[in-house]
Amino acid sequence: MFIKISKSYEILSNEERRSNFDRYGQMDENQPFGQSQHHGFHGFHNSFYFDESFFHFPRSRDFADSKYLLHHAQFNSDVLPESHKRPYLIKVTSEWCFACIHIEPVWKETVQELEPLGIGIGIVDLGYERRLANQLGAHRAPSIIGLVNGRVTFFHQAVVREHIRQFIEDLLPQKLVEKVTDNNYQAFLDNWHAGNKPSILLFDQVPFPSLLYKLTAFAFRDYVRFGYVDQGDTQNNRILQQFNINTYAPTMLLFKEDTEKPVDIIQARGMKRQIMDEFVSNNKFLQVPRLVNQQLFDELCPVKQFHRRRKYCVLLITGEDQAFLPGNKAFLDFASANSKEVLRFAYVYQRHQQPLCQALLHNQATLSPQVVILERRSQAGRVFFRSVSGGWNGSEEDKYRLHEQLELLQKDPTYLTSDTTLPELNNEMAPIFIIQWINAAYDYILQLYDDLLYSNWREMMPILSLIFSALFILFGTVIIQAFSEPGESKPRKPKPKEPPQTEDDASSRATTTSRPPKKDFVEVTELTDLTYTSNLVKLRPGHINVVLVLTNASKTTLLRKFAKEVFSFSGTHNLHFSFLNADKHRHWMPSLLHSTSAVQDQGCDEDEESSDYSGYVLALNGHKKYFCLFRPVFTGDDPNDSSSESFFSSDSRRKSRSRSRSSSHSRSRSHSREDGAGGKRGSGRATSIEVHHKLDRLGLWMERLMEGTLPRLQIPAWPILDEATNNLSTES
C-alpha cells in the first residue's frame, strides 16, 4: 500500500505520466504503451520491498521549479548584481520539509502574480546548495528571502500572498516616486537641469502608485525621475486641466527640457511591464544631456563596432555662469532641429571636467564655448575628433557652420583628423564620503536590528558571546583600577644595577624601609641664586635637601655616582636632591663649616684639611637649621690600612649595638670615631682617592640618615651664596 500511494502521487504530480495513465493505464515510465500494470506487483507477498522514492518527497516539480533553482556561482555572477535593478524573491526549501508543502500553494500564487511585474524568482535547496544557503544566512526551511540592492532580508510574517507582496514593496527605497500636486509640479518638471534627467508623471485614480510603477522607477532610477499624480485629489485640478488628462485610464507623460509639452505619452487601462520598460528605455536621456560621469558618456557615445553603426558625439564645452546661458539654449535648439540616429548631442562644464576638456582643446584653456565633434574608437579612451572653427556663440552663422561640418562628416568619415586618448570623466553626482558612510551605517543598523529581533539563538550565540566578552573585559578593567592602589597602577621600572656589596652592606641594606622610587631617574637640581632660598632657606618642615658638592672637573662622574647611590631613596617624598658647584661658590662650604660649633671646637684640625670639598654630601634641614655631613673615605681592601680598619671595626660595633638595641650614647661614640677620627685619618689620603670612589659609602650613610642615627650639626643661620665671602671674612 505504501508503494501504491507513492507511485500514485508521482503520477498525479506529473502531467505527462498522468496523461499516459489516463490513456493507457501506464504507471511505469519504462512500460510499453497499452500494457497493463496490474501484474506489476506480482509476488508482493513473496518478495516484499520498499521503494526508495517512498522515503523522499517527489523530485518532480510540477510548477517548473527547476528553472528557478539557484546555484552559488550563478547567484554571485547574475542575481546579486541584478538585484540593484530589480528585487528578488527567494524561497529556501529542502526534501525533508513538511512545512514546505503547506506554503507551496501560496508560493505558486505569489510567483504567478509578481513575476510578470518584473520581480526575480529564485529557489535554494538546502540539501544541494549548502554553501549558498550559508551565504544567505538561511539555516532552516522553509524560508522566504527578499534581495534588494545586494541586501538580504528575511520574511517573518504569515505566509499570505498579500503579506509577501507588501514585504517586497517595503524593501524598495522610500523616495522612488515623488507625490506631485498643483503646488509642486512646476518645480518637479524644472528640476531636469539640476538632476540631468527626464521626468515622468503618472496619472491614476488610486491614492498611491502601483507596485508595477514603483518597480519601473526602481529599475530606471539612475536615468529618469518619477512622479505620481492622484486624479481623485481635488488639489490637482490645475495640472489635470493644463495637460488635458483623461481621467478614465492611467496616463504617463514624459518631459525633457520643455516643461510645457511632453515629448511622449502613453495611456492604457492595463499597463504591462514590457510596455512601460520600452516607453522609458526610449527616453532615458535628455535631448542634450550633460556628461556627469563615465557611465553616461559610454552610453551616449558608444564605441564604434561596425561601419554602419557609427555614432558621432557633438560636444559643447561651456560654462555654468549666466553669461553662457544664451549659447547653451541655442545649442539645445540646434540639437532639437537636427536630431538624427547617428548624432548624439551633449555638453560639459569645463570647470567640472578639466582633464577631458584639456585633452580635446590641446591643453589650452578658453573663455568662449567650443564645439567638438568626436567618435570613440576603443574602450581605452582613444577618439578621433575635430573642433569647429570659430567657437560657439549661438548665432545663426555658428549654427550654419556646424550644420555644414556635420554634413561633410556623414559623407566623409575621414573628416575627423585629430586623435587623442581621453581620461575617465569625474563623477559629479557621487555623494560625499559622509553621506556614503551614513547610508552604510543605516543599512547595517537595520540589518542588525532585524537579526536581533528574529534570529534564533543558534545564529545569535556568536554575536552575544562577543558582546558579553567585551563587557566583561571592560567592567573587569574598571573594577580592578578602582580598587587598586594609586602606586600599583603605574608600572615599576627595574632598579639600576649597583656595584658589588660586602656582607655588612647587604645586611644593612636589608633592614632599609625606604619607599621604592616611582621614576627610573633621580631629579637633581643645582643650588643657584634663584633656587637657594626655596630649596634650603624656606624648605618646608620635615623636608631634607641632600646636597652633593662637586667641581667642574668632577661634575659628570660624581653626579652619575650620586644618582646611582641615592636612587633607592628617591621614592621618599620628604627628600630632595641637589648639587652645589664649589668652583662657582667656593666660599660657601668653608662659611658653613666655620659657623658650626663642632667645627669651631676642632678649628686647629680644620685648618689643616684640604680645601677640596668635591664628594662631600650634606643633608640640610632648612627649617631646624642643622645638617649632617658625609666625607669621602677610602674603601680599599688593604688590611694594614688604619683608615679602613678603623672604619670597619667601628661599623661592626655599630651593627652589634643596633641588634642589642643599645643606648644612643654608645652610638654617638662610634659615630664620632667614624666621622671624626676615622674621617680625619682618611682625609689625609683624600687626595689619593679616585673621583669615582669618593661616594662608595654614600648608600650606608643614606640608610643611617633615614634611621635618624647621624650626628646633627647646628648652625645659627644659613649663609647666603652671594654673601658667603663676607661671612667668612667676618668670622675669621
C-alpha positions in Angstrom: 0.0 0.0 0.0 2.9 2.4 0.7 4.4 1.8 -2.7 1.0 2.2 -4.4 0.4 5.5 -2.6 3.9 6.8 -3.6 3.5 5.8 -7.2 0.1 7.3 -7.4 1.4 10.6 -6.0 4.2 10.7 -8.6 1.7 10.1 -11.5 -0.7 12.7 -10.3 2.0 15.3 -9.9 3.4 14.9 -13.4 1.2 15.9 -16.3 2.8 13.6 -18.9 2.6 10.5 -16.7 -0.9 11.4 -15.7 -1.9 11.6 -19.3 -0.3 8.3 -20.1 -2.1 6.7 -17.2 -5.5 8.1 -18.3 -4.9 6.8 -21.8 -3.1 3.5 -21.4 -3.2 2.8 -17.6 0.6 3.1 -17.6 2.2 3.5 -14.2 5.9 2.9 -15.0 7.8 5.2 -17.4 9.6 2.2 -19.0 6.5 0.2 -19.5 5.3 0.0 -23.2 2.1 1.9 -24.0 -1.0 -0.2 -23.6 0.4 -2.8 -21.3 -1.5 -3.2 -18.1 0.3 -2.5 -14.8 -1.9 -4.8 -12.7 0.7 -7.6 -12.7 3.4 -5.1 -11.8 3.2 -6.2 -8.1 3.2 -9.9 -8.6 4.9 -11.8 -5.9 4.3 -8.9 -3.5 3.9 -11.2 -0.6 6.8 -13.4 -1.6 9.3 -10.7 -2.2 8.3 -7.6 -0.1 10.4 -4.5 -0.6 10.2 -0.7 -0.1 10.7 1.7 -3.0 13.4 4.3 -2.2 11.1 7.0 -3.5 8.8 6.5 -0.6 11.3 7.9 1.8 11.8 11.1 -0.3 9.4 13.7 -1.4 8.9 13.7 -5.2 11.7 15.4 -7.1 9.4 16.3 -9.9 8.4 19.9 -9.7 5.0 20.4 -11.3 5.4 24.2 -11.2 8.6 24.1 -13.2 10.7 24.9 -10.1 13.8 23.7 -11.8 14.1 26.9 -13.8 14.2 28.9 -10.6 16.9 26.9 -8.9 19.9 29.0 -7.9 23.5 27.9 -7.7 26.3 29.6 -5.8 28.2 30.7 -8.9 25.1 31.9 -10.7 23.9 33.8 -7.7 27.1 35.8 -7.3 27.6 36.5 -11.0 24.0 37.2 -12.1 21.4 37.5 -9.3 23.4 39.6 -6.9 24.4 42.4 -9.5 20.9 42.3 -11.0 19.3 42.9 -7.6 20.3 46.6 -8.0 17.8 46.8 -10.9 15.0 44.5 -9.8 14.2 42.9 -6.4 14.4 39.1 -6.0 12.1 36.8 -4.0 13.9 33.6 -3.0 12.4 30.5 -1.3 14.6 28.2 0.7 13.4 24.6 0.8 14.6 21.0 1.2 13.4 17.5 0.5 12.6 16.6 4.2 10.4 19.7 4.7 6.7 19.1 5.6 6.1 22.8 6.1 7.3 23.5 2.6 4.2 21.5 1.3 1.8 23.8 3.2 3.2 27.1 1.8 3.6 25.7 -1.7 0.1 26.9 -2.9 0.6 30.4 -1.6 4.1 30.5 -3.2 2.7 29.5 -6.6 0.1 32.2 -6.5 2.6 34.8 -5.4 5.0 33.9 -8.2 2.3 34.0 -10.8 1.4 37.5 -9.6 4.8 39.0 -9.0 6.9 37.6 -11.8 5.0 39.4 -14.6 5.7 42.7 -12.7 9.5 42.2 -13.1 10.4 40.6 -9.8 13.0 37.9 -9.9 12.2 34.5 -8.5 14.7 32.0 -7.0 14.7 28.7 -5.1 17.6 27.4 -3.0 17.7 23.8 -2.0 19.4 23.3 1.4 20.4 19.8 0.6 22.3 20.7 -2.6 23.3 24.3 -2.1 24.6 24.5 1.4 27.3 27.0 0.5 24.7 29.4 -1.0 22.4 28.9 2.0 25.2 29.8 4.4 25.9 32.9 2.3 22.3 34.0 2.6 22.2 33.1 6.3 19.4 30.6 5.7 19.7 27.7 8.1 16.1 26.3 8.1 13.4 25.5 5.6 11.0 26.9 4.6 12.3 30.5 4.5 11.4 33.4 2.2 14.1 36.0 1.5 14.0 39.3 -0.2 17.1 40.6 -2.1 17.3 44.3 -3.0 20.5 46.2 -3.8 22.5 43.2 -2.6 21.0 43.3 0.9 19.3 40.1 2.2 16.1 40.4 4.3 14.0 37.6 5.7 10.3 37.4 5.6 8.9 36.8 9.1 5.1 37.2 8.8 2.4 34.7 8.0 2.8 33.2 4.5 0.0 35.0 2.8 0.1 36.4 -0.7 -0.8 40.0 0.4 1.9 39.9 3.1 4.6 38.8 0.6 3.5 41.5 -1.8 3.7 44.1 0.9 7.1 42.7 2.0 8.6 43.2 -1.5 7.1 46.7 -1.7 8.6 47.7 1.7 12.1 46.6 0.6 12.1 49.2 -2.2 13.7 52.6 -1.5 11.3 55.1 0.0 11.8 58.1 -2.4 11.5 56.3 -5.7 8.3 58.1 -6.6 7.5 61.7 -5.7 4.0 62.8 -5.0 3.1 65.7 -7.3 0.3 68.2 -6.9 -0.6 71.6 -8.2 1.7 73.2 -5.8 5.0 71.4 -6.8 4.5 70.1 -10.3 6.3 73.0 -11.9 9.3 72.7 -9.6 9.3 68.9 -10.3 9.5 69.4 -14.0 12.1 72.2 -13.9 14.5 70.0 -12.0 15.7 68.5 -15.2 18.6 70.9 -15.3 19.9 70.1 -11.8 19.2 66.4 -12.0 20.2 66.0 -15.6 17.3 63.5 -16.1 13.9 63.4 -17.9 10.7 63.4 -15.8 7.7 61.0 -15.9 4.3 61.8 -14.5 1.8 59.0 -13.9 -1.9 60.0 -13.5 -4.2 57.5 -11.9 -7.3 57.3 -9.8 -5.8 55.4 -6.8 -4.2 57.3 -3.9 -0.9 55.6 -4.1 1.2 54.4 -7.1 1.0 50.8 -8.1 3.8 48.3 -7.4 4.4 48.0 -11.1 5.1 51.7 -11.3 7.4 51.5 -8.3 9.3 48.6 -9.8 9.8 50.5 -13.1 11.0 53.5 -11.1 13.5 51.3 -9.2 14.9 49.8 -12.5 15.4 53.3 -14.1 16.1 55.4 -11.1 19.6 56.4 -12.4 18.1 57.8 -15.6 14.6 59.2 -15.0 12.7 61.0 -12.2 9.3 59.6 -11.5 6.3 61.4 -10.1 2.7 60.4 -9.3 -0.5 62.5 -9.5 -3.7 61.3 -7.8 -6.5 62.2 -10.1 -9.0 61.8 -7.2 -7.4 64.6 -5.2 -9.1 68.0 -5.5 -5.7 69.7 -5.2 -4.7 68.5 -8.7 -7.4 70.1 -10.9 -5.0 72.7 -12.4 -2.4 70.1 -13.6 -5.1 67.9 -15.0 -6.6 70.8 -17.0 -3.2 72.0 -18.2 -2.2 68.7 -19.7 -5.8 67.6 -20.6 -5.6 64.3 -18.8 -8.2 61.6 -19.4 -9.5 60.5 -16.0 -10.8 57.1 -17.2 -7.4 55.4 -17.8 -3.9 55.7 -16.3 -1.8 58.1 -18.3 2.0 58.6 -18.4 3.6 61.8 -19.6 7.4 62.1 -20.3 9.0 65.6 -20.2 12.5 66.6 -21.1 13.9 70.2 -21.5 10.5 71.6 -22.5 8.3 71.5 -19.4 5.2 72.8 -21.2 4.8 70.0 -23.7 5.6 66.3 -23.1 7.7 64.5 -25.7 5.9 61.2 -25.3 2.6 59.9 -23.9 1.1 56.5 -23.1 -2.4 55.8 -22.0 -3.9 52.3 -21.3 -6.1 50.6 -18.7 -3.9 47.6 -18.1 -0.3 48.6 -18.4 2.2 45.8 -18.8 5.8 45.9 -17.6 7.1 45.3 -21.1 5.2 48.4 -22.4 6.4 50.6 -19.5 10.1 49.4 -19.9 10.0 50.2 -23.6 8.5 53.6 -23.0 11.1 54.6 -20.5 14.1 53.0 -22.4 13.4 55.0 -25.5 13.5 58.3 -23.4 16.3 57.7 -20.9 18.3 60.8 -21.8 17.6 64.5 -22.3 17.9 65.9 -25.8 21.2 67.5 -24.8 22.3 65.8 -21.6 25.3 66.9 -19.6 28.2 64.5 -19.2 28.5 64.0 -15.5 30.2 60.6 -15.3 31.9 57.9 -17.4 28.9 55.6 -17.5 26.7 58.3 -19.1 29.5 59.0 -21.6 29.8 55.3 -22.6 26.0 55.1 -23.2 25.6 58.3 -25.2 28.8 57.9 -27.2 29.4 54.1 -27.6 32.5 52.7 -29.2 32.1 52.0 -32.9 31.6 48.3 -33.6 30.5 48.2 -37.3 30.8 50.7 -40.1 27.0 51.2 -40.3 26.7 51.7 -36.6 28.8 54.8 -36.3 27.9 57.2 -33.5 29.2 60.8 -33.6 29.1 62.8 -30.4 28.7 66.6 -30.8 30.1 68.0 -27.6 29.7 71.6 -26.4 32.4 72.7 -23.9 30.8 75.6 -22.0 30.4 77.1 -18.5 27.6 77.3 -15.9 27.5 81.1 -15.4 24.7 83.2 -16.6 26.7 84.6 -19.5 26.8 81.1 -21.1 23.0 80.5 -21.0 22.1 82.0 -24.4 24.8 79.9 -26.1 23.6 76.8 -24.3 20.0 77.5 -25.2 21.0 78.0 -28.9 22.9 74.7 -28.9 19.7 72.9 -27.5 17.6 74.4 -30.3 20.1 73.3 -32.9 20.1 69.7 -31.4 16.3 69.6 -31.4 16.1 70.6 -35.1 18.9 68.2 -36.2 18.2 65.1 -34.2 19.5 62.0 -36.1 20.2 58.5 -35.2 24.0 58.8 -35.8 24.3 62.1 -33.9 24.3 62.5 -30.1 24.4 66.0 -28.6 25.8 66.6 -25.2 27.6 69.3 -23.2 30.1 69.5 -20.4 31.1 72.2 -17.9 34.8 73.0 -18.3 35.3 73.6 -14.6 34.0 70.2 -13.6 35.6 68.1 -16.4 39.0 69.8 -16.8 41.0 66.7 -17.8 38.6 65.9 -20.6 38.5 69.5 -21.9 42.3 69.8 -21.8 42.7 66.7 -23.9 40.2 68.0 -26.5 41.5 71.6 -26.5 45.2 70.7 -26.6 45.7 71.9 -23.0 44.6 75.4 -23.9 42.1 77.0 -21.6 39.5 79.1 -23.4 36.9 81.6 -22.2 34.4 81.1 -25.0 32.4 77.9 -25.6 33.8 75.4 -28.1 32.1 72.7 -30.1 33.9 69.4 -30.7 32.8 66.5 -32.9 34.3 63.2 -31.8 34.0 59.5 -32.5 35.1 56.9 -30.0 37.3 54.1 -31.4 38.3 52.0 -28.3 37.2 51.3 -24.7 40.6 52.6 -23.6 39.5 56.2 -24.5 41.0 56.7 -28.0 38.9 59.1 -30.0 39.1 60.9 -33.4 37.8 64.4 -33.1 37.7 67.8 -34.8 37.0 71.2 -33.3 34.5 73.5 -35.0 36.4 76.7 -36.0 35.2 80.0 -34.7 33.8 78.7 -31.4 30.2 78.8 -30.4 28.2 81.9 -29.6 24.7 80.6 -30.7 24.4 82.9 -33.7 22.9 81.8 -37.0 26.3 81.8 -38.5 27.6 79.4 -35.9 24.6 77.1 -36.5 25.1 77.1 -40.3 28.8 76.4 -39.9 28.1 73.5 -37.5 25.4 72.1 -39.8 27.8 72.2 -42.8 30.5 70.3 -41.0 28.1 67.7 -39.8 27.0 67.1 -43.4 30.6 66.8 -44.5 31.3 64.3 -41.7 28.4 62.0 -42.8 29.7 62.0 -46.4 33.4 61.5 -45.4 34.2 59.8 -42.1 37.9 60.8 -42.5 36.8 64.3 -41.8 37.9 63.8 -38.2 41.7 64.5 -38.5 42.8 64.7 -34.8 43.1 61.8 -32.4 43.8 61.6 -28.7 43.1 59.5 -25.6 40.5 60.8 -23.2 40.8 60.4 -19.5 38.0 59.0 -17.4 35.3 61.5 -16.5 34.8 62.8 -13.0 31.7 61.6 -11.3 29.9 64.8 -10.5 26.8 63.0 -9.0 28.8 60.9 -6.5 27.7 61.6 -2.9 30.3 62.8 -0.5 32.0 60.4 1.9 30.0 61.3 4.9 26.7 60.6 3.1 28.0 57.3 1.9 29.1 56.4 5.5 25.7 57.4 6.9 23.8 55.3 4.4 26.1 52.3 5.0 25.7 52.7 8.8 21.9 53.0 8.4 21.7 49.7 6.4 24.0 48.0 8.9 21.8 49.1 11.9 18.6 47.9 10.1 20.3 44.5 9.3 21.5 44.2 12.9 18.0 45.1 14.3 16.4 42.5 12.0 18.9 39.8 13.1 18.4 40.6 16.8 14.6 40.7 16.5 14.0 37.5 14.5 17.2 35.3 14.6 17.2 32.1 16.7 19.6 31.5 19.5 22.0 29.4 17.4 22.5 32.3 15.0 22.8 34.9 17.8 25.3 33.0 20.0 28.5 34.3 18.3 27.3 37.9 18.5 26.1 37.6 22.1 29.3 35.9 23.1 31.3 38.7 21.6 29.2 41.4 23.3 29.4 39.8 26.7 33.1 39.2 26.4 33.7 42.8 25.6 31.5 43.9 28.5 33.3 41.6 30.9 36.7 42.9 29.9 35.6 46.5 30.1 34.0 46.3 33.6 36.7 44.0 34.8 39.3 46.6 33.9 37.3 49.4 35.5 36.8 47.4 38.8 40.5 46.5 39.0 41.6 50.1 38.5 39.0 51.3 41.0 40.2 49.0 43.8 43.9 49.1 43.1 46.3 51.5 44.9 47.5 54.5 43.0 51.1 53.4 43.3 50.3 50.0 41.8 48.6 51.3 38.7 51.9 52.6 37.3 54.5 50.1 36.0 57.7 49.9 38.1 61.0 50.3 36.3 63.8 48.0 37.2 66.3 49.2 39.8 69.7 50.3 38.4 72.4 47.8 38.9 74.5 48.7 42.0 78.2 47.9 42.5 79.2 44.7 44.4 78.5 44.9 48.1 80.1 43.4 51.2 78.2 41.2 53.6 77.9 44.2 56.0 76.5 46.3 53.2 73.9 43.7 52.3 72.8 43.1 55.9 72.5 46.8 56.4 70.5 47.4 53.3 68.1 44.6 54.1 66.8 46.5 57.1 66.0 49.5 55.0 62.3 50.5 54.8 62.7 53.2 52.2 59.9 53.6 49.7 60.6 52.3 46.1 61.1 55.0 43.6 58.3 55.9 41.2 60.6 57.0 38.4 63.6 55.5 36.6 65.7 58.5 37.3 66.7 60.9 40.1 65.8 64.6 39.9 68.9 66.6 41.0 68.7 70.4 40.8 71.5 72.8 41.1 71.7 75.3 44.0 71.9 78.7 42.4 71.0 82.2 43.4 67.5 81.5 42.2 66.9 78.1 43.8 68.9 78.6 47.0 66.1 80.2 49.0 63.3 77.9 48.0 65.4 74.7 48.3 67.1 75.4 51.6 66.2 78.6 53.5 62.5 78.2 53.1 62.3 74.4 52.9 59.1 73.0 54.3 59.2 71.5 57.8 60.2 67.8 57.8 61.8 68.0 54.4 65.6 67.5 53.9 67.7 68.5 51.0 70.6 66.2 50.2 73.3 68.3 48.5 76.3 67.0 46.7 79.4 69.3 46.5 81.3 69.0 43.2 83.5 70.9 40.8 83.5 71.4 37.1 86.1 68.6 36.6 84.3 66.0 38.7 80.7 67.0 37.9 79.8 64.3 35.4 81.4 61.4 37.3 80.1 62.4 40.8 76.5 63.1 39.5 76.3 59.7 37.9 77.6 58.0 41.0 75.4 60.2 43.3 72.3 59.2 41.3 73.1 55.6 41.5 73.6 55.6 45.3 70.5 57.6 46.2 68.2 56.1 43.6 66.6 53.6 46.0 65.7 56.6 48.3 64.2 58.8 45.6 60.7 57.5 46.3 60.6 59.3 49.7 58.6 62.5 49.4 60.4 64.5 52.1 63.9 64.0 50.4 65.1 66.4 47.8 68.4 66.1 45.9 70.6 69.0 44.8 74.2 69.7 43.9 76.4 72.7 44.6 79.3 73.7 42.3 82.3 74.6 44.6 84.0 76.4 41.7 81.2 78.9 41.4 80.6 79.2 45.2 84.0 78.3 46.6 83.4 80.2 50.0 80.1 78.6 50.8 81.4 75.4 52.3 84.1 77.0 54.5 81.5 79.5 55.7 79.0 76.8 56.6 81.6 74.6 58.4 83.1 77.5 60.3 79.6 78.5 61.5 79.0 75.2 63.3 80.0 74.7 67.0 81.5 71.3 66.3 83.9 72.6 63.7 84.9 75.6 65.8 86.0 73.2 68.6 88.2 71.5 66.0 89.5 74.7 64.4 93.1 73.6 64.5 92.4 70.4 62.7 90.1 72.1 60.1 92.8 74.5 59.1 95.0 71.5 58.3 92.4 70.0 55.9 92.5 70.4 52.2 90.2 72.9 50.6 88.9 70.3 48.1 85.3 69.6 49.1 84.3 67.7 46.0 82.5 64.5 47.0 81.1 66.0 50.2 77.4 65.3 50.8 75.3 67.3 53.2 71.8 66.6 54.4 70.3 70.0 55.1 67.3 70.7 57.2 66.3 74.2 56.4 63.6 74.6 59.0 65.5 73.4 62.1 68.9 74.8 60.8 71.1 71.7 61.1 72.9 69.4 58.7 74.6 66.0 58.6 77.9 65.7 56.8 79.3 62.9 54.6 83.0 62.9 53.8 84.7 60.8 51.2 86.5 57.8 52.7 88.9 55.3 51.1 87.4 51.8 50.7 90.4 49.9 49.6 91.0 46.3 50.7 94.5 46.7 52.3 94.3 45.2 55.8 97.2 47.2 57.1 95.5 50.4 56.2 94.5 52.0 59.5 91.7 54.1 58.0 90.0 51.1 56.5 90.5 49.1 59.7 89.1 51.8 61.9 86.1 52.2 59.7 85.2 48.5 59.5 85.7 47.9 63.3 83.5 50.9 64.1 80.9 49.7 61.7 80.9 46.2 63.2 80.5 47.6 66.7 77.6 49.8 65.4 75.8 46.8 64.0 76.2 44.7 67.1 74.9 47.6 69.2 72.0 48.0 66.9 70.9 44.4 67.2 71.1 44.6 71.1 69.1 47.9 71.0 71.9 49.8 73.0 71.6 53.4 74.1 72.2 56.4 71.8 75.3 57.3 73.9 77.3 54.3 72.7 76.2 55.0 69.1 77.4 58.6 69.4 80.9 57.4 70.4 81.1 55.0 67.4 79.8 57.8 65.1 82.4 60.2 66.5 85.2 57.7 65.8 83.9 57.0 62.3 83.1 60.6 61.2 85.7 62.3 63.3 88.9 60.3 63.9 88.4 57.8 61.1 87.3 60.6 58.8 90.3 62.7 59.6 92.7 59.8 59.1 91.0 59.2 55.8 91.1 62.8 54.9 94.8 62.8 54.9 94.5 60.4 51.9 91.6 62.2 50.3 93.9 63.5 47.6 94.8 59.9 46.7 91.1 58.8 46.4 89.9 58.5 42.8 86.8 60.6 41.9 84.6 57.6 41.2 85.4 56.1 44.7 84.5 59.1 46.7 80.9 58.2 47.1 81.3 54.4 47.7 79.9 54.6 51.3 77.1 57.0 50.5 74.4 54.3 50.4 75.2 53.3 54.0 75.3 56.9 55.1 71.8 57.5 53.5 70.4 54.5 55.4 71.6 55.9 58.7 70.2 59.3 57.6 66.8 57.6 57.2 67.2 55.9 60.6 68.0 59.2 62.2 71.2 58.0 63.8 73.6 60.5 62.1 75.0 63.4 64.3 73.5 66.7 63.6 75.5 69.9 63.3 73.5 73.0 64.4 74.1 76.4 62.8 72.7 79.9 63.7 71.8 80.8 60.2 72.3 79.6 56.6 74.9 81.5 54.8 73.8 83.3 51.6 75.6 82.3 48.4 76.3 86.0 47.5 77.4 86.8 51.0 79.4 83.7 51.7 82.7 85.6 51.2 81.6 88.4 53.6 80.5 85.9 56.3 83.8 84.0 56.1 85.9 87.2 56.5 83.8 88.3 59.4 84.1 85.0 61.3 87.9 84.9 60.7 
